[in-house]
């Protein structure tokens, strides 16, 4: 399997810790997709299974929660005026994740399919290139003074798809 999400430097916010955590989240989603595709190939039914996938989902959840805490602290330190709205988005995303994990625990990891992976991919790209980009733009303009392009065609595609779900 090719890389499911290829990291793009246009997603960099120029906030070293936040950028590193974003790259790690992309790596975790890539690992989930790889394991799913291996299970699908082995099972032939297009669905994932196994405790390894469940452990990886839990690791993704822990990494996302830690990332959100770090990102929110960075926003507060920078005096970001969009902090409350961004934090609300984090809370909403964590609630959606909790609901998803209830489903996985109820039905088993085999309930994960291509639609699930595409939704996760869309969420991650649209969050980094959307809400996080707005914070990155603020951070750069107030802390570093460096401007960066808004997005590329690939990012715009996934942001559009994510907004349609």
Biotite code that builds the C-alpha atoms (Angstrom):
import biotite.structure as struc

atoms = struc.array([
    struc.Atom([0.000, 0.000, 0.000], chain_id="A", res_id=1, res_name="UNK", atom_name="CA", element="C"),
    struc.Atom([1.212, 3.476, -0.807], chain_id="A", res_id=2, res_name="UNK", atom_name="CA", element="C"),
    struc.Atom([1.270, 6.050, 1.971], chain_id="A", res_id=3, res_name="UNK", atom_name="CA", element="C"),
    struc.Atom([-2.354, 6.849, 2.832], chain_id="A", res_id=4, res_name="UNK", atom_name="CA", element="C"),
    struc.Atom([-1.662, 10.468, 3.774], chain_id="A", res_id=5, res_name="UNK", atom_name="CA", element="C"),
    struc.Atom([1.476, 12.024, 2.377], chain_id="A", res_id=6, res_name="UNK", atom_name="CA", element="C"),
    struc.Atom([2.738, 14.834, 4.592], chain_id="A", res_id=7, res_name="UNK", atom_name="CA", element="C"),
    struc.Atom([2.840, 18.204, 2.849], chain_id="A", res_id=8, res_name="UNK", atom_name="CA", element="C"),
    struc.Atom([5.059, 20.990, 4.108], chain_id="A", res_id=9, res_name="UNK", atom_name="CA", element="C"),
    struc.Atom([2.337, 23.492, 3.231], chain_id="A", res_id=10, res_name="UNK", atom_name="CA", element="C"),
    struc.Atom([0.607, 22.213, 6.400], chain_id="A", res_id=11, res_name="UNK", atom_name="CA", element="C"),
    struc.Atom([3.474, 23.461, 8.570], chain_id="A", res_id=12, res_name="UNK", atom_name="CA", element="C"),
    struc.Atom([2.448, 26.153, 11.024], chain_id="A", res_id=13, res_name="UNK", atom_name="CA", element="C"),
    struc.Atom([6.035, 27.060, 11.932], chain_id="A", res_id=14, res_name="UNK", atom_name="CA", element="C"),
    struc.Atom([5.349, 26.033, 15.533], chain_id="A", res_id=15, res_name="UNK", atom_name="CA", element="C"),
    struc.Atom([7.847, 23.230, 16.027], chain_id="A", res_id=16, res_name="UNK", atom_name="CA", element="C"),
    struc.Atom([6.034, 21.174, 18.679], chain_id="A", res_id=17, res_name="UNK", atom_name="CA", element="C"),
    struc.Atom([2.636, 21.482, 17.009], chain_id="A", res_id=18, res_name="UNK", atom_name="CA", element="C"),
    struc.Atom([4.066, 20.625, 13.584], chain_id="A", res_id=19, res_name="UNK", atom_name="CA", element="C"),
    struc.Atom([5.829, 17.568, 15.006], chain_id="A", res_id=20, res_name="UNK", atom_name="CA", element="C"),
    struc.Atom([2.618, 16.369, 16.653], chain_id="A", res_id=21, res_name="UNK", atom_name="CA", element="C"),
    struc.Atom([0.736, 16.849, 13.374], chain_id="A", res_id=22, res_name="UNK", atom_name="CA", element="C"),
    struc.Atom([3.330, 14.721, 11.579], chain_id="A", res_id=23, res_name="UNK", atom_name="CA", element="C"),
    struc.Atom([3.025, 12.046, 14.274], chain_id="A", res_id=24, res_name="UNK", atom_name="CA", element="C"),
    struc.Atom([-0.774, 12.019, 13.896], chain_id="A", res_id=25, res_name="UNK", atom_name="CA", element="C"),
    struc.Atom([-0.390, 11.602, 10.127], chain_id="A", res_id=26, res_name="UNK", atom_name="CA", element="C"),
    struc.Atom([1.995, 8.701, 10.802], chain_id="A", res_id=27, res_name="UNK", atom_name="CA", element="C"),
    struc.Atom([-0.522, 7.073, 13.171], chain_id="A", res_id=28, res_name="UNK", atom_name="CA", element="C"),
    struc.Atom([-3.345, 7.355, 10.633], chain_id="A", res_id=29, res_name="UNK", atom_name="CA", element="C"),
    struc.Atom([-1.025, 5.920, 7.979], chain_id="A", res_id=30, res_name="UNK", atom_name="CA", element="C"),
    struc.Atom([-0.279, 2.988, 10.295], chain_id="A", res_id=31, res_name="UNK", atom_name="CA", element="C"),
    struc.Atom([-3.999, 2.437, 10.903], chain_id="A", res_id=32, res_name="UNK", atom_name="CA", element="C"),
    struc.Atom([-4.645, 2.430, 7.143], chain_id="A", res_id=33, res_name="UNK", atom_name="CA", element="C"),
    struc.Atom([-1.743, 0.030, 6.589], chain_id="A", res_id=34, res_name="UNK", atom_name="CA", element="C"),
    struc.Atom([-3.024, -2.393, 9.230], chain_id="A", res_id=35, res_name="UNK", atom_name="CA", element="C"),
    struc.Atom([-6.568, -2.119, 7.889], chain_id="A", res_id=36, res_name="UNK", atom_name="CA", element="C"),
    struc.Atom([-5.427, -2.895, 4.342], chain_id="A", res_id=37, res_name="UNK", atom_name="CA", element="C"),
    struc.Atom([-3.349, -5.851, 5.556], chain_id="A", res_id=38, res_name="UNK", atom_name="CA", element="C"),
    struc.Atom([-6.352, -7.229, 7.478], chain_id="A", res_id=39, res_name="UNK", atom_name="CA", element="C"),
    struc.Atom([-8.598, -6.667, 4.461], chain_id="A", res_id=40, res_name="UNK", atom_name="CA", element="C"),
    struc.Atom([-6.173, -8.517, 2.233], chain_id="A", res_id=41, res_name="UNK", atom_name="CA", element="C"),
    struc.Atom([-5.916, -11.371, 4.742], chain_id="A", res_id=42, res_name="UNK", atom_name="CA", element="C"),
    struc.Atom([-9.682, -11.564, 5.368], chain_id="A", res_id=43, res_name="UNK", atom_name="CA", element="C"),
    struc.Atom([-10.895, -10.633, 1.902], chain_id="A", res_id=44, res_name="UNK", atom_name="CA", element="C"),
    struc.Atom([-13.962, -8.870, 3.313], chain_id="A", res_id=45, res_name="UNK", atom_name="CA", element="C"),
    struc.Atom([-12.816, -5.232, 3.253], chain_id="A", res_id=46, res_name="UNK", atom_name="CA", element="C"),
    struc.Atom([-12.970, -4.808, 7.023], chain_id="A", res_id=47, res_name="UNK", atom_name="CA", element="C"),
    struc.Atom([-10.393, -4.532, 9.772], chain_id="A", res_id=48, res_name="UNK", atom_name="CA", element="C"),
    struc.Atom([-9.981, -6.768, 12.759], chain_id="A", res_id=49, res_name="UNK", atom_name="CA", element="C"),
    struc.Atom([-7.640, -7.465, 15.631], chain_id="A", res_id=50, res_name="UNK", atom_name="CA", element="C"),
    struc.Atom([-6.502, -6.149, 18.941], chain_id="A", res_id=51, res_name="UNK", atom_name="CA", element="C"),
    struc.Atom([-3.573, -4.350, 17.276], chain_id="A", res_id=52, res_name="UNK", atom_name="CA", element="C"),
    struc.Atom([-6.015, -2.074, 15.493], chain_id="A", res_id=53, res_name="UNK", atom_name="CA", element="C"),
    struc.Atom([-7.908, -1.397, 18.717], chain_id="A", res_id=54, res_name="UNK", atom_name="CA", element="C"),
    struc.Atom([-4.637, -0.548, 20.493], chain_id="A", res_id=55, res_name="UNK", atom_name="CA", element="C"),
    struc.Atom([-3.670, 1.769, 17.634], chain_id="A", res_id=56, res_name="UNK", atom_name="CA", element="C"),
    struc.Atom([-7.052, 3.518, 17.819], chain_id="A", res_id=57, res_name="UNK", atom_name="CA", element="C"),
    struc.Atom([-6.532, 4.051, 21.529], chain_id="A", res_id=58, res_name="UNK", atom_name="CA", element="C"),
    struc.Atom([-3.041, 5.404, 20.847], chain_id="A", res_id=59, res_name="UNK", atom_name="CA", element="C"),
    struc.Atom([-4.476, 7.793, 18.244], chain_id="A", res_id=60, res_name="UNK", atom_name="CA", element="C"),
    struc.Atom([-7.026, 9.015, 20.793], chain_id="A", res_id=61, res_name="UNK", atom_name="CA", element="C"),
    struc.Atom([-4.369, 9.571, 23.454], chain_id="A", res_id=62, res_name="UNK", atom_name="CA", element="C"),
    struc.Atom([-2.120, 11.376, 20.971], chain_id="A", res_id=63, res_name="UNK", atom_name="CA", element="C"),
    struc.Atom([-4.976, 13.604, 19.801], chain_id="A", res_id=64, res_name="UNK", atom_name="CA", element="C"),
    struc.Atom([-5.935, 14.527, 23.382], chain_id="A", res_id=65, res_name="UNK", atom_name="CA", element="C"),
    struc.Atom([-2.314, 15.350, 24.260], chain_id="A", res_id=66, res_name="UNK", atom_name="CA", element="C"),
    struc.Atom([-1.912, 17.314, 21.030], chain_id="A", res_id=67, res_name="UNK", atom_name="CA", element="C"),
    struc.Atom([-5.060, 19.326, 21.731], chain_id="A", res_id=68, res_name="UNK", atom_name="CA", element="C"),
    struc.Atom([-3.821, 20.161, 25.246], chain_id="A", res_id=69, res_name="UNK", atom_name="CA", element="C"),
    struc.Atom([-0.452, 21.308, 23.888], chain_id="A", res_id=70, res_name="UNK", atom_name="CA", element="C"),
    struc.Atom([-2.000, 23.266, 21.045], chain_id="A", res_id=71, res_name="UNK", atom_name="CA", element="C"),
    struc.Atom([-4.464, 24.998, 23.360], chain_id="A", res_id=72, res_name="UNK", atom_name="CA", element="C"),
    struc.Atom([-1.646, 25.965, 25.740], chain_id="A", res_id=73, res_name="UNK", atom_name="CA", element="C"),
    struc.Atom([0.245, 27.425, 22.774], chain_id="A", res_id=74, res_name="UNK", atom_name="CA", element="C"),
    struc.Atom([-2.842, 29.403, 21.770], chain_id="A", res_id=75, res_name="UNK", atom_name="CA", element="C"),
    struc.Atom([-3.274, 30.801, 25.265], chain_id="A", res_id=76, res_name="UNK", atom_name="CA", element="C"),
    struc.Atom([0.412, 31.755, 25.446], chain_id="A", res_id=77, res_name="UNK", atom_name="CA", element="C"),
    struc.Atom([0.144, 33.557, 22.101], chain_id="A", res_id=78, res_name="UNK", atom_name="CA", element="C"),
    struc.Atom([-3.075, 35.336, 23.102], chain_id="A", res_id=79, res_name="UNK", atom_name="CA", element="C"),
    struc.Atom([-4.957, 33.803, 20.167], chain_id="A", res_id=80, res_name="UNK", atom_name="CA", element="C"),
    struc.Atom([-8.367, 35.508, 19.891], chain_id="A", res_id=81, res_name="UNK", atom_name="CA", element="C"),
    struc.Atom([-9.925, 32.403, 18.280], chain_id="A", res_id=82, res_name="UNK", atom_name="CA", element="C"),
    struc.Atom([-8.999, 30.194, 21.245], chain_id="A", res_id=83, res_name="UNK", atom_name="CA", element="C"),
    struc.Atom([-12.542, 29.538, 22.525], chain_id="A", res_id=84, res_name="UNK", atom_name="CA", element="C"),
    struc.Atom([-13.889, 28.595, 19.106], chain_id="A", res_id=85, res_name="UNK", atom_name="CA", element="C"),
    struc.Atom([-10.871, 26.377, 18.395], chain_id="A", res_id=86, res_name="UNK", atom_name="CA", element="C"),
    struc.Atom([-11.165, 24.724, 21.810], chain_id="A", res_id=87, res_name="UNK", atom_name="CA", element="C"),
    struc.Atom([-14.852, 24.065, 21.138], chain_id="A", res_id=88, res_name="UNK", atom_name="CA", element="C"),
    struc.Atom([-13.868, 22.314, 17.888], chain_id="A", res_id=89, res_name="UNK", atom_name="CA", element="C"),
    struc.Atom([-11.429, 20.165, 19.869], chain_id="A", res_id=90, res_name="UNK", atom_name="CA", element="C"),
    struc.Atom([-14.145, 19.262, 22.381], chain_id="A", res_id=91, res_name="UNK", atom_name="CA", element="C"),
    struc.Atom([-16.529, 18.355, 19.551], chain_id="A", res_id=92, res_name="UNK", atom_name="CA", element="C"),
    struc.Atom([-13.918, 16.217, 17.808], chain_id="A", res_id=93, res_name="UNK", atom_name="CA", element="C"),
    struc.Atom([-13.120, 14.377, 21.046], chain_id="A", res_id=94, res_name="UNK", atom_name="CA", element="C"),
    struc.Atom([-16.822, 13.722, 21.613], chain_id="A", res_id=95, res_name="UNK", atom_name="CA", element="C"),
    struc.Atom([-17.104, 12.299, 18.094], chain_id="A", res_id=96, res_name="UNK", atom_name="CA", element="C"),
    struc.Atom([-14.044, 10.145, 18.759], chain_id="A", res_id=97, res_name="UNK", atom_name="CA", element="C"),
    struc.Atom([-15.581, 8.856, 22.013], chain_id="A", res_id=98, res_name="UNK", atom_name="CA", element="C"),
    struc.Atom([-18.763, 7.923, 20.143], chain_id="A", res_id=99, res_name="UNK", atom_name="CA", element="C"),
    struc.Atom([-16.723, 6.183, 17.447], chain_id="A", res_id=100, res_name="UNK", atom_name="CA", element="C"),
    struc.Atom([-14.790, 4.222, 20.081], chain_id="A", res_id=101, res_name="UNK", atom_name="CA", element="C"),
    struc.Atom([-18.077, 3.116, 21.718], chain_id="A", res_id=102, res_name="UNK", atom_name="CA", element="C"),
    struc.Atom([-19.091, 1.765, 18.324], chain_id="A", res_id=103, res_name="UNK", atom_name="CA", element="C"),
    struc.Atom([-15.746, 0.000, 17.888], chain_id="A", res_id=104, res_name="UNK", atom_name="CA", element="C"),
    struc.Atom([-15.978, -1.536, 21.360], chain_id="A", res_id=105, res_name="UNK", atom_name="CA", element="C"),
    struc.Atom([-19.560, -2.647, 20.641], chain_id="A", res_id=106, res_name="UNK", atom_name="CA", element="C"),
    struc.Atom([-19.052, -4.010, 17.150], chain_id="A", res_id=107, res_name="UNK", atom_name="CA", element="C"),
    struc.Atom([-15.332, -4.746, 17.251], chain_id="A", res_id=108, res_name="UNK", atom_name="CA", element="C"),
    struc.Atom([-12.512, -3.274, 15.186], chain_id="A", res_id=109, res_name="UNK", atom_name="CA", element="C"),
    struc.Atom([-13.885, -5.064, 12.126], chain_id="A", res_id=110, res_name="UNK", atom_name="CA", element="C"),
    struc.Atom([-16.450, -2.239, 11.828], chain_id="A", res_id=111, res_name="UNK", atom_name="CA", element="C"),
    struc.Atom([-13.670, -0.023, 10.478], chain_id="A", res_id=112, res_name="UNK", atom_name="CA", element="C"),
    struc.Atom([-13.916, 0.267, 6.723], chain_id="A", res_id=113, res_name="UNK", atom_name="CA", element="C"),
    struc.Atom([-12.693, 2.515, 3.903], chain_id="A", res_id=114, res_name="UNK", atom_name="CA", element="C"),
    struc.Atom([-15.372, 5.090, 4.708], chain_id="A", res_id=115, res_name="UNK", atom_name="CA", element="C"),
    struc.Atom([-14.105, 5.296, 8.290], chain_id="A", res_id=116, res_name="UNK", atom_name="CA", element="C"),
    struc.Atom([-10.519, 5.748, 7.137], chain_id="A", res_id=117, res_name="UNK", atom_name="CA", element="C"),
    struc.Atom([-11.519, 8.405, 4.606], chain_id="A", res_id=118, res_name="UNK", atom_name="CA", element="C"),
    struc.Atom([-13.481, 10.278, 7.289], chain_id="A", res_id=119, res_name="UNK", atom_name="CA", element="C"),
    struc.Atom([-10.458, 10.199, 9.608], chain_id="A", res_id=120, res_name="UNK", atom_name="CA", element="C"),
    struc.Atom([-8.201, 11.379, 6.792], chain_id="A", res_id=121, res_name="UNK", atom_name="CA", element="C"),
    struc.Atom([-10.585, 14.176, 5.889], chain_id="A", res_id=122, res_name="UNK", atom_name="CA", element="C"),
    struc.Atom([-10.935, 15.260, 9.513], chain_id="A", res_id=123, res_name="UNK", atom_name="CA", element="C"),
    struc.Atom([-7.174, 15.373, 10.087], chain_id="A", res_id=124, res_name="UNK", atom_name="CA", element="C"),
    struc.Atom([-6.349, 17.260, 6.899], chain_id="A", res_id=125, res_name="UNK", atom_name="CA", element="C"),
    struc.Atom([-9.231, 19.710, 7.241], chain_id="A", res_id=126, res_name="UNK", atom_name="CA", element="C"),
    struc.Atom([-8.416, 20.425, 10.896], chain_id="A", res_id=127, res_name="UNK", atom_name="CA", element="C"),
    struc.Atom([-4.716, 21.027, 10.220], chain_id="A", res_id=128, res_name="UNK", atom_name="CA", element="C"),
    struc.Atom([-5.352, 23.030, 7.042], chain_id="A", res_id=129, res_name="UNK", atom_name="CA", element="C"),
    struc.Atom([-8.381, 24.857, 8.450], chain_id="A", res_id=130, res_name="UNK", atom_name="CA", element="C"),
    struc.Atom([-8.634, 25.696, 12.159], chain_id="A", res_id=131, res_name="UNK", atom_name="CA", element="C"),
    struc.Atom([-4.960, 25.052, 12.839], chain_id="A", res_id=132, res_name="UNK", atom_name="CA", element="C"),
    struc.Atom([-3.933, 27.087, 9.792], chain_id="A", res_id=133, res_name="UNK", atom_name="CA", element="C"),
    struc.Atom([-5.902, 30.054, 11.123], chain_id="A", res_id=134, res_name="UNK", atom_name="CA", element="C"),
    struc.Atom([-4.025, 29.783, 14.411], chain_id="A", res_id=135, res_name="UNK", atom_name="CA", element="C"),
    struc.Atom([-0.727, 29.336, 12.558], chain_id="A", res_id=136, res_name="UNK", atom_name="CA", element="C"),
    struc.Atom([-1.413, 32.448, 10.494], chain_id="A", res_id=137, res_name="UNK", atom_name="CA", element="C"),
    struc.Atom([-2.090, 34.417, 13.681], chain_id="A", res_id=138, res_name="UNK", atom_name="CA", element="C"),
    struc.Atom([0.989, 32.967, 15.373], chain_id="A", res_id=139, res_name="UNK", atom_name="CA", element="C"),
    struc.Atom([3.254, 33.785, 12.433], chain_id="A", res_id=140, res_name="UNK", atom_name="CA", element="C"),
    struc.Atom([1.910, 37.299, 12.068], chain_id="A", res_id=141, res_name="UNK", atom_name="CA", element="C"),
    struc.Atom([2.252, 38.094, 15.795], chain_id="A", res_id=142, res_name="UNK", atom_name="CA", element="C"),
    struc.Atom([5.294, 36.025, 16.778], chain_id="A", res_id=143, res_name="UNK", atom_name="CA", element="C"),
    struc.Atom([7.437, 35.386, 13.699], chain_id="A", res_id=144, res_name="UNK", atom_name="CA", element="C"),
    struc.Atom([6.096, 37.822, 11.090], chain_id="A", res_id=145, res_name="UNK", atom_name="CA", element="C"),
    struc.Atom([6.376, 35.145, 8.362], chain_id="A", res_id=146, res_name="UNK", atom_name="CA", element="C"),
    struc.Atom([3.511, 34.606, 5.905], chain_id="A", res_id=147, res_name="UNK", atom_name="CA", element="C"),
    struc.Atom([2.755, 31.294, 4.161], chain_id="A", res_id=148, res_name="UNK", atom_name="CA", element="C"),
    struc.Atom([0.398, 30.180, 1.334], chain_id="A", res_id=149, res_name="UNK", atom_name="CA", element="C"),
    struc.Atom([-3.079, 29.126, 2.516], chain_id="A", res_id=150, res_name="UNK", atom_name="CA", element="C"),
    struc.Atom([-3.386, 25.694, 0.847], chain_id="A", res_id=151, res_name="UNK", atom_name="CA", element="C"),
    struc.Atom([-2.711, 23.534, -2.165], chain_id="A", res_id=152, res_name="UNK", atom_name="CA", element="C"),
    struc.Atom([-5.162, 21.655, -4.461], chain_id="A", res_id=153, res_name="UNK", atom_name="CA", element="C"),
    struc.Atom([-4.834, 18.389, -2.482], chain_id="A", res_id=154, res_name="UNK", atom_name="CA", element="C"),
    struc.Atom([-5.625, 20.117, 0.808], chain_id="A", res_id=155, res_name="UNK", atom_name="CA", element="C"),
    struc.Atom([-8.556, 22.020, -0.694], chain_id="A", res_id=156, res_name="UNK", atom_name="CA", element="C"),
    struc.Atom([-10.009, 18.737, -1.999], chain_id="A", res_id=157, res_name="UNK", atom_name="CA", element="C"),
    struc.Atom([-9.956, 17.081, 1.429], chain_id="A", res_id=158, res_name="UNK", atom_name="CA", element="C"),
    struc.Atom([-11.261, 20.173, 3.166], chain_id="A", res_id=159, res_name="UNK", atom_name="CA", element="C"),
    struc.Atom([-14.191, 20.229, 0.700], chain_id="A", res_id=160, res_name="UNK", atom_name="CA", element="C"),
    struc.Atom([-14.878, 16.501, 1.176], chain_id="A", res_id=161, res_name="UNK", atom_name="CA", element="C"),
    struc.Atom([-14.721, 16.842, 4.958], chain_id="A", res_id=162, res_name="UNK", atom_name="CA", element="C"),
    struc.Atom([-17.218, 19.686, 4.880], chain_id="A", res_id=163, res_name="UNK", atom_name="CA", element="C"),
    struc.Atom([-19.662, 17.525, 2.889], chain_id="A", res_id=164, res_name="UNK", atom_name="CA", element="C"),
    struc.Atom([-19.875, 14.838, 5.593], chain_id="A", res_id=165, res_name="UNK", atom_name="CA", element="C"),
])
